[in-house]
Structures are given as C-alpha cells and as structure tokens.
Amino acid sequence: MTPDDLRQLASKSLLSHFADLCEGAVIVDAAANVVWMNDQYPARLGIPDPAATVGRPIEEVIPNS
C-alpha cells in the first residue's frame, strides 16, 4: 500500500466516523464551495441529490450559511 493509498483510507475513515457523530455536516473548500456532505444533512435540508451540491457555492446550497 502506498502512502497516498494510506492517506485516502485514513481520510475516508475519518469522514465516516465524523459523519456518524453529527446530525449534519458539510465541508467547504477555501473558495466556499461544497466538497462533502454527510448523508444526514441533505435529508434534513430537503436536498434531493446531495452529489449535485459538490462544487457549488455553499450559499447556493444553504442560503445564509
């Protein structure tokens, strides 16, 4: 397993645990674009297609956030 593989595995594992602990979680990049959302948050906000939020500005996805 390469160091990059290990980093990806650790990242997935960490996000998985983080998602389980929160009712709603979203990660944005430095430009405030959505990078990731846990499974519970889109359902809570009534977002039908969470994958469609990735790359969009957070303000478009969750106004006044």
NULUMFI-351469 format. One line per field, with one value per residue: residue number from 0; residue in one letter; x, z, y of N, C-alpha, C in turn. Coordinates in pm, 1 decimal, padded with zeros to 6 digits. Example, Ala and Ser with C-alpha at 12.3 -4.5 7.8 and 13.67 -1.06 7.14 Angstrom:
pos [0,1] $
code [a,s] $
npx [01319.0,01285.0] $
npz [00780.0,00708.0] $
npy [-00569.0,-00225.0] $
capx [01230.0,01367.0] $
capz [00780.0,00714.0] $
capy [-00450.0,-00106.0] $
cpx [01320.0,01290.0] $
cpz [00780.0,00787.0] $
cpy [-00330.0,00003.0] $
***
This chain:
pos [0,1,2,3,4,5,6,7,8,9,10,11,12,13,14,15,16,17,18,19,20,21,22,23,24,25,26,27,28,29,30,31,32,33,34,35,36,37,38,39,40,41,42,43,44,45,46,47,48,49,50,51,52,53,54,55,56,57,58,59,60,61,62,63,64] $
code [m,t,p,d,d,l,r,q,l,a,s,k,s,l,l,s,h,f,a,d,l,c,e,g,a,v,i,v,d,a,a,a,n,v,v,w,m,n,d,q,y,p,a,r,l,g,i,p,d,p,a,a,t,v,g,r,p,i,e,e,v,i,p,n,s] $
npx [00084.9,00060.9,00186.2,00002.9,-00229.3,-00274.0,-00323.5,-00563.9,-00732.3,-00730.0,-00848.6,-01106.4,-01196.5,-01190.1,-01375.8,-01602.3,-01641.3,-01674.2,-01907.3,-02092.0,-02112.5,-02240.4,-02540.5,-02568.3,-02336.4,-02104.0,-01847.0,-01646.2,-01440.9,-01156.8,-01263.3,-01524.1,-01686.0,-01889.1,-01753.6,-01798.1,-02066.6,-02233.7,-02448.4,-02685.0,-02734.0,-02819.8,-03073.7,-03202.2,-03213.8,-03371.0,-03258.7,-03258.3,-03063.3,-02770.4,-02514.2,-02514.8,-02459.5,-02191.5,-01910.5,-02054.4,-02123.0,-02150.4,-02342.2,-02537.3,-02633.9,-02701.6,-02857.5,-02765.9,-02568.7] $
npz [00000.0,-00087.8,00033.5,-00045.3,-00083.5,00180.2,00298.7,00168.2,00257.8,00534.1,00534.8,00431.9,00634.4,00857.4,00779.3,00765.5,01034.6,01148.1,01017.6,01128.7,01385.4,01375.6,01323.3,01104.0,00862.2,00674.8,00441.0,00316.0,00060.5,00033.3,-00123.1,-00053.3,-00166.5,-00185.5,-00074.5,00047.7,00202.2,00479.4,00498.2,00641.6,00650.2,00391.5,00371.0,00592.4,00517.7,00297.0,00047.3,-00256.8,-00420.9,-00312.5,-00429.1,-00635.0,-00515.7,-00473.0,-00541.6,-00584.8,-00477.5,-00127.3,-00035.3,-00233.3,-00198.3,00075.9,00178.9,00347.0,00504.3] $
npy [-00116.8,00217.1,00538.9,00736.7,00586.6,00509.0,00760.3,00829.0,00624.3,00675.6,00927.8,00870.9,00702.0,00871.8,01071.4,00913.2,00837.1,01089.5,01172.1,00997.6,01093.8,01337.0,01526.1,01679.9,01767.5,01953.1,02010.0,02263.1,02415.9,02643.9,02842.5,02846.5,02649.4,02359.1,02057.3,01815.8,01636.7,01494.4,01201.8,01250.0,01527.4,01642.9,01517.8,01621.3,01888.7,01876.6,01829.9,01682.9,01554.8,01498.4,01468.3,01648.5,01885.9,01913.4,02106.9,02334.7,02673.7,02726.3,02905.2,02893.3,02640.3,02619.6,02873.8,03178.3,03066.0] $
capx [00000.0,00142.3,00148.6,-00118.4,-00340.3,-00296.8,-00387.6,-00702.7,-00802.5,-00746.6,-00945.3,-01239.1,-01231.3,-01215.8,-01502.7,-01707.4,-01664.2,-01724.9,-02045.4,-02174.9,-02125.0,-02310.2,-02669.8,-02546.0,-02200.0,-02066.3,-01710.4,-01626.6,-01301.2,-01117.8,-01349.3,-01659.6,-01761.0,-01913.4,-01663.5,-01853.6,-02176.8,-02268.8,-02576.6,-02797.7,-02756.8,-02907.8,-03209.2,-03255.2,-03237.3,-03458.5,-03179.9,-03284.4,-02945.7,-02651.7,-02397.8,-02524.4,-02414.5,-02044.5,-01855.1,-02136.5,-02102.0,-02231.1,-02455.8,-02641.4,-02685.6,-02760.5,-02856.5,-02736.2,-02483.7] $
capz [00000.0,-00098.5,00128.1,-00094.0,-00051.4,00324.6,00324.6,00121.7,00350.2,00660.1,00510.7,00422.7,00766.2,00943.2,00738.3,00802.0,01178.8,01169.9,00969.1,01223.4,01509.7,01353.3,01254.6,00975.4,00845.8,00539.1,00429.3,00201.2,00034.3,00062.3,-00201.5,-00001.1,-00248.9,-00115.2,-00106.8,00103.1,00297.7,00528.7,00446.0,00716.6,00629.2,00278.0,00402.9,00688.4,00446.6,00182.7,-00075.7,-00315.7,-00483.1,-00246.5,-00518.9,-00719.0,-00441.0,-00473.0,-00634.2,-00585.9,-00361.3,-00012.0,-00027.5,-00323.7,-00143.7,00205.9,00190.1,00478.1,00585.9] $
capy [00000.0,00337.9,00644.9,00802.7,00494.8,00518.8,00889.5,00821.6,00536.4,00748.6,01034.6,00810.0,00651.5,00987.0,01131.0,00820.0,00849.9,01224.5,01173.0,00923.2,01169.8,01463.0,01523.4,01743.7,01816.5,01989.4,02060.6,02351.5,02448.0,02781.9,02932.3,02824.6,02554.9,02233.3,01947.0,01691.4,01645.5,01362.3,01153.9,01302.0,01670.5,01671.5,01474.1,01718.8,02014.6,01854.1,01829.7,01551.1,01494.0,01553.9,01469.9,01767.9,02003.3,01918.6,02205.1,02456.1,02761.5,02690.0,02997.2,02845.0,02514.9,02650.1,03020.8,03239.7,02980.0] $
cpx [00089.7,00101.0,00020.9,-00241.4,-00376.2,-00366.3,-00534.7,-00786.8,-00829.2,-00851.3,-01087.1,-01285.6,-01267.9,-01349.2,-01619.5,-01741.4,-01723.6,-01872.1,-02138.7,-02201.4,-02212.5,-02446.1,-02657.2,-02406.0,-02174.0,-01923.1,-01704.6,-01478.4,-01275.3,-01202.9,-01496.5,-01747.3,-01773.5,-01818.7,-01725.0,-01968.2,-02204.9,-02409.9,-02697.2,-02833.3,-02846.0,-03053.2,-03276.7,-03291.2,-03330.8,-03387.0,-03192.7,-03161.4,-02818.6,-02529.3,-02397.3,-02478.1,-02262.8,-01996.3,-01934.3,-02105.7,-02199.3,-02353.8,-02568.2,-02710.3,-02761.5,-02754.1,-02834.2,-02648.4,-02350.4] $
cpz [00000.0,00007.1,00084.7,-00064.5,00097.2,00361.4,00283.9,00215.0,00482.9,00645.7,00505.3,00559.4,00859.8,00907.8,00777.2,00950.4,01212.4,01130.8,01066.5,01351.5,01496.6,01287.4,01117.1,00968.9,00699.0,00544.3,00302.6,00182.9,00063.7,-00013.5,-00160.8,-00094.1,-00172.8,-00167.4,-00065.5,00196.7,00349.9,00482.5,00515.4,00680.1,00508.3,00304.8,00496.3,00620.7,00327.1,00048.7,-00138.6,-00371.7,-00423.3,-00337.4,-00606.4,-00646.6,-00445.8,-00583.3,-00640.9,-00464.5,-00248.2,-00000.5,-00122.2,-00265.6,-00012.8,00223.3,00334.4,00566.5,00614.9] $
cpy [00123.4,00439.9,00718.0,00717.2,00503.6,00649.2,00887.0,00735.2,00606.8,00858.3,00979.9,00762.2,00766.3,01050.9,01041.7,00832.9,00986.2,01231.3,01102.8,01001.6,01293.7,01441.6,01585.0,01799.3,01844.2,02041.2,02144.9,02377.2,02596.1,02883.5,02919.2,02742.0,02422.9,02125.7,01814.3,01725.4,01506.2,01326.1,01216.8,01446.4,01699.9,01630.5,01574.3,01850.8,02000.1,01861.9,01691.6,01480.0,01553.4,01562.3,01594.6,01893.5,02020.6,02013.6,02333.9,02542.7,02726.2,02778.7,02957.8,02721.6,02540.4,02802.9,03066.4,03152.2,03045.5] $
***
